[in-house]
Amino acid sequence: MVHSLDLQAFILRSRVLKFYRQALRISGRAPTHSRGEMNKDSFVIFICLTLYKLERVSSGELRQEIRQEMEKNRECNDKQRIRFLISEGMERLKALDEMLDMQGH
């Protein structure tokens, strides 16, 4: 079955995919420490990751959390809600990116 999109839906879909790719790229910069390790550098990352309601996560675990959030909202068709989710995600992603930059990751 072919599912056609109107222009607005097409643009929103491309924004969502762009956000997802960007989130995966940034999550790859997170430290790959195991759950038990906590050093000075990873402590600041830990504080930033609490924005995602996560604790001491590795980059792989962060990618899993990002994917779960994307899958959770996959069936959303409300354009206003999708725009809200994108803007909220971008804020969180910006905070994570800045924190990783400060730590040199």
N, CA, C and O atoms as a GROMACS GRO file, in nm:
protein
  420
    1MET      N    1   0.084  -0.117   0.000
    1MET     CA    2   0.000   0.000   0.000
    1MET      C    3   0.089   0.124   0.000
    1MET      O    4   0.180   0.136   0.083
    2VAL      N    5   0.064   0.215  -0.091
    2VAL     CA    6   0.141   0.337  -0.101
    2VAL      C    7   0.074   0.443  -0.014
    2VAL      O    8  -0.046   0.466  -0.022
    3HIS      N    9   0.155   0.505   0.069
    3HIS     CA   10   0.104   0.608   0.160
    3HIS      C   11   0.158   0.742   0.113
    3HIS      O   12   0.278   0.768   0.123
    4SER      N   13   0.070   0.828   0.063
    4SER     CA   14   0.116   0.958   0.015
    4SER      C   15   0.109   1.061   0.127
    4SER      O   16   0.021   1.057   0.213
    5LEU      N   17   0.204   1.152   0.125
    5LEU     CA   18   0.213   1.257   0.226
    5LEU      C   19   0.188   1.392   0.162
    5LEU      O   20   0.229   1.417   0.049
    6ASP      N   21   0.120   1.479   0.235
    6ASP     CA   22   0.110   1.616   0.186
    6ASP      C   23   0.244   1.685   0.213
    6ASP      O   24   0.330   1.630   0.282
    7LEU      N   25   0.262   1.804   0.160
    7LEU     CA   26   0.389   1.873   0.170
    7LEU      C   27   0.432   1.895   0.314
    7LEU      O   28   0.548   1.874   0.349
    8GLN      N   29   0.338   1.938   0.399
    8GLN     CA   30   0.370   1.964   0.539
    8GLN      C   31   0.416   1.836   0.610
    8GLN      O   32   0.512   1.839   0.687
    9ALA      N   33   0.347   1.727   0.585
    9ALA     CA   34   0.384   1.599   0.647
    9ALA      C   35   0.521   1.553   0.597
    9ALA      O   36   0.600   1.498   0.674
   10PHE      N   37   0.548   1.574   0.470
   10PHE     CA   38   0.677   1.537   0.412
   10PHE      C   39   0.790   1.616   0.478
   10PHE      O   40   0.895   1.559   0.510
   11ILE      N   41   0.769   1.745   0.497
   11ILE     CA   42   0.870   1.830   0.560
   11ILE      C   43   0.892   1.789   0.705
   11ILE      O   44   1.006   1.781   0.751
   12LEU      N   45   0.783   1.762   0.778
   12LEU     CA   46   0.796   1.718   0.917
   12LEU      C   47   0.871   1.585   0.925
   12LEU      O   48   0.955   1.567   1.014
   13ARG      N   49   0.841   1.494   0.835
   13ARG     CA   50   0.909   1.364   0.834
   13ARG      C   51   1.059   1.383   0.812
   13ARG      O   52   1.139   1.317   0.876
   14SER      N   53   1.096   1.472   0.722
   14SER     CA   54   1.238   1.496   0.697
   14SER      C   55   1.305   1.561   0.819
   14SER      O   56   1.421   1.531   0.849
   15ARG      N   57   1.233   1.647   0.890
   15ARG     CA   58   1.288   1.708   1.012
   15ARG      C   59   1.309   1.604   1.120
   15ARG      O   60   1.409   1.608   1.192
   16VAL      N   61   1.215   1.511   1.133
   16VAL     CA   62   1.227   1.404   1.232
   16VAL      C   63   1.348   1.316   1.201
   16VAL      O   64   1.426   1.284   1.290
   17LEU      N   65   1.363   1.278   1.075
   17LEU     CA   66   1.476   1.194   1.036
   17LEU      C   67   1.609   1.267   1.055
   17LEU      O   68   1.708   1.206   1.096
   18LYS      N   69   1.612   1.396   1.026
   18LYS     CA   70   1.733   1.475   1.046
   18LYS      C   71   1.768   1.480   1.194
   18LYS      O   72   1.885   1.465   1.232
   19PHE      N   73   1.667   1.501   1.278
   19PHE     CA   74   1.690   1.503   1.423
   19PHE      C   75   1.743   1.368   1.472
   19PHE      O   76   1.836   1.364   1.552
   20TYR      N   77   1.684   1.259   1.424
   20TYR     CA   78   1.725   1.125   1.466
   20TYR      C   79   1.871   1.098   1.428
   20TYR      O   80   1.947   1.046   1.509
   21ARG      N   81   1.909   1.133   1.306
   21ARG     CA   82   2.049   1.115   1.263
   21ARG      C   83   2.144   1.198   1.350
   21ARG      O   84   2.250   1.151   1.390
   22GLN      N   85   2.104   1.321   1.377
   22GLN     CA   86   2.187   1.409   1.459
   22GLN      C   87   2.200   1.354   1.601
   22GLN      O   88   2.309   1.358   1.659
   23ALA      N   89   2.092   1.302   1.657
   23ALA     CA   90   2.095   1.246   1.792
   23ALA      C   91   2.187   1.125   1.798
   23ALA      O   92   2.262   1.108   1.894
   24LEU      N   93   2.182   1.040   1.696
   24LEU     CA   94   2.269   0.923   1.694
   24LEU      C   95   2.416   0.963   1.681
   24LEU      O   96   2.502   0.901   1.743
   25ARG      N   97   2.445   1.064   1.601
   25ARG     CA   98   2.582   1.111   1.587
   25ARG      C   99   2.636   1.164   1.720
   25ARG      O  100   2.747   1.130   1.761
   26ILE      N  101   2.556   1.244   1.786
   26ILE     CA  102   2.600   1.302   1.914
   26ILE      C  103   2.612   1.195   2.021
   26ILE      O  104   2.705   1.199   2.102
   27SER      N  105   2.521   1.100   2.023
   27SER     CA  106   2.528   0.993   2.124
   27SER      C  107   2.653   0.908   2.106
   27SER      O  108   2.702   0.850   2.203
   28GLY      N  109   2.704   0.900   1.985
   28GLY     CA  110   2.826   0.825   1.961
   28GLY      C  111   2.948   0.889   2.025
   28GLY      O  112   3.051   0.823   2.044
   29ARG      N  113   2.938   1.017   2.060
   29ARG     CA  114   3.048   1.087   2.126
   29ARG      C  115   3.049   1.066   2.276
   29ARG      O  116   3.147   1.100   2.342
   30ALA      N  117   2.942   1.010   2.331
   30ALA     CA  118   2.934   0.987   2.475
   30ALA      C  119   3.038   0.882   2.515
   30ALA      O  120   3.073   0.796   2.434
   31PRO      N  121   3.086   0.888   2.638
   31PRO     CA  122   3.186   0.790   2.683
   31PRO      C  123   3.129   0.649   2.682
   31PRO      O  124   3.008   0.629   2.697
   32THR      N  125   3.216   0.552   2.664
   32THR     CA  126   3.172   0.413   2.657
   32THR      C  127   3.199   0.340   2.789
   32THR      O  128   3.221   0.219   2.789
   33HIS      N  129   3.198   0.412   2.900
   33HIS     CA  130   3.224   0.352   3.031
   33HIS      C  131   3.118   0.250   3.066
   33HIS      O  132   3.003   0.260   3.022
   34SER      N  133   3.157   0.155   3.144
   34SER     CA  134   3.058   0.058   3.192
   34SER      C  135   2.978   0.121   3.305
   34SER      O  136   3.012   0.228   3.355
   35ARG      N  137   2.872   0.054   3.344
   35ARG     CA  138   2.783   0.110   3.446
   35ARG      C  139   2.852   0.139   3.579
   35ARG      O  140   2.817   0.236   3.645
   36GLY      N  141   2.948   0.059   3.618
   36GLY     CA  142   3.010   0.073   3.749
   36GLY      C  143   3.113   0.184   3.758
   36GLY      O  144   3.143   0.231   3.867
   37GLU      N  145   3.168   0.225   3.647
   37GLU     CA  146   3.275   0.325   3.649
   37GLU      C  147   3.220   0.467   3.660
   37GLU      O  148   3.116   0.499   3.601
   38MET      N  149   3.291   0.551   3.735
   38MET     CA  150   3.251   0.691   3.746
   38MET      C  151   3.376   0.771   3.778
   38MET      O  152   3.428   0.761   3.890
   39ASN      N  153   3.426   0.848   3.684
   39ASN     CA  154   3.542   0.932   3.708
   39ASN      C  155   3.500   1.078   3.696
   39ASN      O  156   3.382   1.108   3.675
   40LYS      N  157   3.598   1.169   3.708
   40LYS     CA  158   3.566   1.312   3.705
   40LYS      C  159   3.498   1.354   3.575
   40LYS      O  160   3.400   1.429   3.578
   41ASP      N  161   3.548   1.305   3.461
   41ASP     CA  162   3.489   1.342   3.333
   41ASP      C  163   3.349   1.286   3.317
   41ASP      O  164   3.259   1.356   3.270
   42SER      N  165   3.330   1.162   3.356
   42SER     CA  166   3.198   1.102   3.335
   42SER      C  167   3.094   1.155   3.433
   42SER      O  168   2.974   1.141   3.409
   43PHE      N  169   3.138   1.218   3.544
   43PHE     CA  170   3.042   1.275   3.637
   43PHE      C  171   2.962   1.387   3.573
   43PHE      O  172   2.841   1.395   3.592
   44VAL      N  173   3.028   1.474   3.497
   44VAL     CA  174   2.959   1.584   3.430
   44VAL      C  175   2.866   1.528   3.323
   44VAL      O  176   2.755   1.578   3.305
   45ILE      N  177   2.910   1.425   3.251
   45ILE     CA  178   2.824   1.360   3.152
   45ILE      C  179   2.702   1.300   3.223
   45ILE      O  180   2.590   1.306   3.172
   46PHE      N  181   2.724   1.242   3.341
   46PHE     CA  182   2.615   1.186   3.420
   46PHE      C  183   2.510   1.291   3.452
   46PHE      O  184   2.390   1.264   3.441
   47ILE      N  185   2.554   1.411   3.491
   47ILE     CA  186   2.460   1.518   3.522
   47ILE      C  187   2.378   1.555   3.398
   47ILE      O  188   2.257   1.574   3.407
   48CYS      N  189   2.445   1.565   3.284
   48CYS     CA  190   2.375   1.601   3.161
   48CYS      C  191   2.277   1.491   3.121
   48CYS      O  192   2.167   1.521   3.076
   49LEU      N  193   2.315   1.367   3.137
   49LEU     CA  194   2.228   1.257   3.096
   49LEU      C  195   2.105   1.245   3.184
   49LEU      O  196   2.006   1.182   3.144
   50THR      N  197   2.109   1.305   3.302
   50THR     CA  198   1.988   1.304   3.385
   50THR      C  199   1.877   1.385   3.319
   50THR      O  200   1.760   1.368   3.354
   51LEU      N  201   1.913   1.472   3.224
   51LEU     CA  202   1.810   1.541   3.147
   51LEU      C  203   1.726   1.440   3.071
   51LEU      O  204   1.607   1.463   3.045
   52TYR      N  205   1.787   1.328   3.035
   52TYR     CA  206   1.718   1.221   2.964
   52TYR      C  207   1.660   1.118   3.061
   52TYR      O  208   1.608   1.015   3.020
   53LYS      N  209   1.670   1.148   3.192
   53LYS     CA  210   1.625   1.058   3.297
   53LYS      C  211   1.700   0.924   3.289
   53LYS      O  212   1.642   0.817   3.307
   54LEU      N  213   1.828   0.932   3.261
   54LEU     CA  214   1.914   0.816   3.254
   54LEU      C  215   2.021   0.828   3.362
   54LEU      O  216   2.051   0.938   3.408
   55GLU      N  217   2.079   0.716   3.400
   55GLU     CA  218   2.188   0.718   3.496
   55GLU      C  219   2.305   0.638   3.442
   55GLU      O  220   2.288   0.524   3.398
   56ARG      N  221   2.422   0.697   3.444
   56ARG     CA  222   2.547   0.631   3.406
   56ARG      C  223   2.532   0.541   3.284
   56ARG      O  224   2.546   0.419   3.294
   57VAL      N  225   2.505   0.598   3.173
   57VAL     CA  226   2.483   0.518   3.053
   57VAL      C  227   2.603   0.524   2.960
   57VAL      O  228   2.678   0.622   2.960
   58SER      N  229   2.622   0.421   2.883
   58SER     CA  230   2.725   0.421   2.780
   58SER      C  231   2.664   0.478   2.653
   58SER      O  232   2.543   0.501   2.647
   59SER      N  233   2.747   0.499   2.553
   59SER     CA  234   2.695   0.553   2.427
   59SER      C  235   2.595   0.456   2.364
   59SER      O  236   2.498   0.499   2.303
   60GLY      N  237   2.619   0.325   2.379
   60GLY     CA  238   2.525   0.226   2.324
   60GLY      C  239   2.390   0.231   2.393
   60GLY      O  240   2.286   0.221   2.328
   61GLU      N  241   2.394   0.247   2.524
   61GLU     CA  242   2.268   0.256   2.599
   61GLU      C  243   2.194   0.385   2.566
   61GLU      O  244   2.071   0.387   2.559
   62LEU      N  245   2.270   0.491   2.545
   62LEU     CA  246   2.208   0.618   2.506
   62LEU      C  247   2.139   0.604   2.371
   62LEU      O  248   2.028   0.655   2.352
   63ARG      N  249   2.204   0.536   2.276
   63ARG     CA  250   2.142   0.512   2.145
   63ARG      C  251   2.013   0.430   2.159
   63ARG      O  252   1.915   0.457   2.090
   64GLN      N  253   2.014   0.332   2.248
   64GLN     CA  254   1.893   0.253   2.270
   64GLN      C  255   1.780   0.339   2.324
   64GLN      O  256   1.665   0.325   2.282
   65GLU      N  257   1.812   0.428   2.417
   65GLU     CA  258   1.710   0.516   2.473
   65GLU      C  259   1.654   0.610   2.366
   65GLU      O  260   1.533   0.635   2.362
   66ILE      N  261   1.741   0.662   2.282
   66ILE     CA  262   1.695   0.751   2.174
   66ILE      C  263   1.601   0.675   2.081
   66ILE      O  264   1.495   0.725   2.044
   67ARG      N  265   1.641   0.554   2.045
   67ARG     CA  266   1.557   0.472   1.955
   67ARG      C  267   1.421   0.441   2.020
   67ARG      O  268   1.318   0.446   1.953
   68GLN      N  269   1.422   0.409   2.149
   68GLN     CA  270   1.297   0.379   2.218
   68GLN      C  271   1.204   0.499   2.217
   68GLN      O  272   1.084   0.484   2.195
   69GLU      N  273   1.259   0.618   2.240
   69GLU     CA  274   1.176   0.740   2.235
   69GLU      C  275   1.118   0.762   2.096
   69GLU      O  276   1.002   0.799   2.082
   70MET      N  277   1.199   0.738   1.994
   70MET     CA  278   1.150   0.753   1.857
   70MET      C  279   1.041   0.652   1.826
   70MET      O  280   0.939   0.686   1.767
   71GLU      N  281   1.062   0.528   1.867
   71GLU     CA  282   0.962   0.423   1.843
   71GLU      C  283   0.833   0.450   1.920
   71GLU      O  284   0.724   0.422   1.871
   72LYS      N  285   0.846   0.504   2.041
   72LYS     CA  286   0.728   0.532   2.124
   72LYS      C  287   0.635   0.632   2.055
   72LYS      O  288   0.513   0.623   2.070
   73ASN      N  289   0.692   0.725   1.981
   73ASN     CA  290   0.612   0.829   1.916
   73ASN      C  291   0.596   0.807   1.766
   73ASN      O  292   0.556   0.897   1.694
   74ARG      N  293   0.628   0.687   1.720
   74ARG     CA  294   0.625   0.658   1.577
   74ARG      C  295   0.488   0.676   1.514
   74ARG      O  296   0.478   0.724   1.401
   75GLU      N  297   0.383   0.640   1.584
   75GLU     CA  298   0.248   0.643   1.528
   75GLU      C  299   0.179   0.778   1.545
   75GLU      O  300   0.063   0.793   1.508
   76CYS      N  301   0.249   0.876   1.600
   76CYS     CA  302   0.190   1.009   1.620
   76CYS      C  303   0.166   1.076   1.485
   76CYS      O  304   0.257   1.086   1.403
   77ASN      N  305   0.044   1.120   1.462
   77ASN     CA  306   0.008   1.188   1.337
   77ASN      C  307  -0.029   1.334   1.358
   77ASN      O  308  -0.058   1.406   1.263
   78ASP      N  309  -0.028   1.378   1.484
   78ASP     CA  310  -0.062   1.516   1.517
   78ASP      C  311   0.058   1.606   1.485
   78ASP      O  312   0.161   1.598   1.552
   79LYS      N  313   0.045   1.690   1.384
   79LYS     CA  314   0.157   1.772   1.338
   79LYS      C  315   0.208   1.868   1.445
   79LYS      O  316   0.328   1.894   1.455
   80GLN      N  317   0.117   1.921   1.525
   80GLN     CA  318   0.158   2.013   1.630
   80GLN      C  319   0.238   1.938   1.736
   80GLN      O  320   0.339   1.989   1.786
   81ARG      N  321   0.195   1.818   1.772
   81ARG     CA  322   0.267   1.736   1.870
   81ARG      C  323   0.405   1.697   1.816
   81ARG      O  324   0.502   1.696   1.891
   82ILE      N  325   0.414   1.665   1.689
   82ILE     CA  326   0.543   1.629   1.629
   82ILE      C  327   0.639   1.748   1.635
   82ILE      O  328   0.756   1.731   1.667
   83ARG      N  329   0.589   1.867   1.604
   83ARG     CA  330   0.674   1.986   1.612
   83ARG      C  331   0.721   2.009   1.755
   83ARG      O  332   0.836   2.046   1.778
   84PHE      N  333   0.632   1.987   1.852
   84PHE     CA  334   0.668   2.002   1.993
   84PHE      C  335   0.776   1.901   2.031
   84PHE      O  336   0.874   1.937   2.097
   85LEU      N  337   0.759   1.775   1.990
   85LEU     CA  338   0.857   1.672   2.022
   85LEU      C  339   0.993   1.702   1.961
   85LEU      O  340   1.096   1.678   2.023
   86ILE      N  341   0.994   1.755   1.839
   86ILE     CA  342   1.120   1.791   1.775
   86ILE      C  343   1.188   1.902   1.852
   86ILE      O  344   1.308   1.894   1.879
   87SER      N  345   1.114   2.006   1.889
   87SER     CA  346   1.176   2.118   1.960
   87SER      C  347   1.226   2.075   2.098
   87SER      O  348   1.332   2.118   2.142
   88GLU      N  349   1.149   1.992   2.168
   88GLU     CA  350   1.192   1.942   2.299
   88GLU      C  351   1.318   1.855   2.285
   88GLU      O  352   1.412   1.867   2.363
   89GLY      N  353   1.318   1.770   2.185
   89GLY     CA  354   1.434   1.685   2.161
   89GLY      C  355   1.557   1.765   2.124
   89GLY      O  356   1.668   1.731   2.167
   90MET      N  357   1.539   1.870   2.045
   90MET     CA  358   1.653   1.954   2.006
   90MET      C  359   1.714   2.025   2.128
   90MET      O  360   1.835   2.039   2.136
   91GLU      N  361   1.630   2.068   2.221
   91GLU     CA  362   1.680   2.132   2.343
   91GLU      C  363   1.765   2.033   2.423
   91GLU      O  364   1.875   2.067   2.468
   92ARG      N  365   1.714   1.912   2.440
   92ARG     CA  366   1.789   1.810   2.515
   92ARG      C  367   1.918   1.773   2.443
   92ARG      O  368   2.022   1.755   2.506
   93LEU      N  369   1.909   1.762   2.313
   93LEU     CA  370   2.026   1.725   2.234
   93LEU      C  371   2.132   1.835   2.240
   93LEU      O  372   2.252   1.806   2.246
   94LYS      N  373   2.089   1.960   2.237
   94LYS     CA  374   2.182   2.072   2.246
   94LYS      C  375   2.254   2.069   2.380
   94LYS      O  376   2.375   2.091   2.386
   95ALA      N  377   2.180   2.042   2.488
   95ALA     CA  378   2.242   2.036   2.621
   95ALA      C  379   2.344   1.922   2.627
   95ALA      O  380   2.453   1.940   2.682
   96LEU      N  381   2.310   1.808   2.573
   96LEU     CA  382   2.402   1.695   2.571
   96LEU      C  383   2.526   1.727   2.489
   96LEU      O  384   2.638   1.697   2.531
   97ASP      N  385   2.507   1.788   2.373
   97ASP     CA  386   2.619   1.824   2.286
   97ASP      C  387   2.713   1.922   2.354
   97ASP      O  388   2.835   1.906   2.346
   98GLU      N  389   2.657   2.023   2.421
   98GLU     CA  390   2.739   2.121   2.490
   98GLU      C  391   2.818   2.057   2.603
   98GLU      O  392   2.934   2.090   2.625
   99MET      N  393   2.753   1.964   2.675
   99MET     CA  394   2.820   1.897   2.786
   99MET      C  395   2.935   1.810   2.733
   99MET      O  396   3.044   1.808   2.792
  100LEU      N  397   2.912   1.739   2.624
  100LEU     CA  398   3.017   1.656   2.566
  100LEU      C  399   3.132   1.743   2.513
  100LEU      O  400   3.248   1.704   2.524
  101ASP      N  401   3.100   1.860   2.458
  101ASP     CA  402   3.203   1.953   2.411
  101ASP      C  403   3.289   2.001   2.528
  101ASP      O  404   3.411   2.008   2.516
  102MET      N  405   3.226   2.034   2.640
  102MET     CA  406   3.299   2.082   2.756
  102MET      C  407   3.394   1.975   2.809
  102MET      O  408   3.500   2.006   2.862
  103GLN      N  409   3.356   1.850   2.795
  103GLN     CA  410   3.439   1.740   2.844
  103GLN      C  411   3.540   1.691   2.741
  103GLN      O  412   3.624   1.606   2.771
  104GLY      N  413   3.533   1.743   2.620
  104GLY     CA  414   3.627   1.705   2.518
  104GLY      C  415   3.597   1.572   2.452
  104GLY      O  416   3.687   1.508   2.398
  105HIS      N  417   3.473   1.530   2.456
  105HIS     CA  418   3.435   1.402   2.393
  105HIS      C  419   3.386   1.427   2.253
  105HIS      O  420   3.349   1.333   2.183
   0.00000   0.00000   0.00000
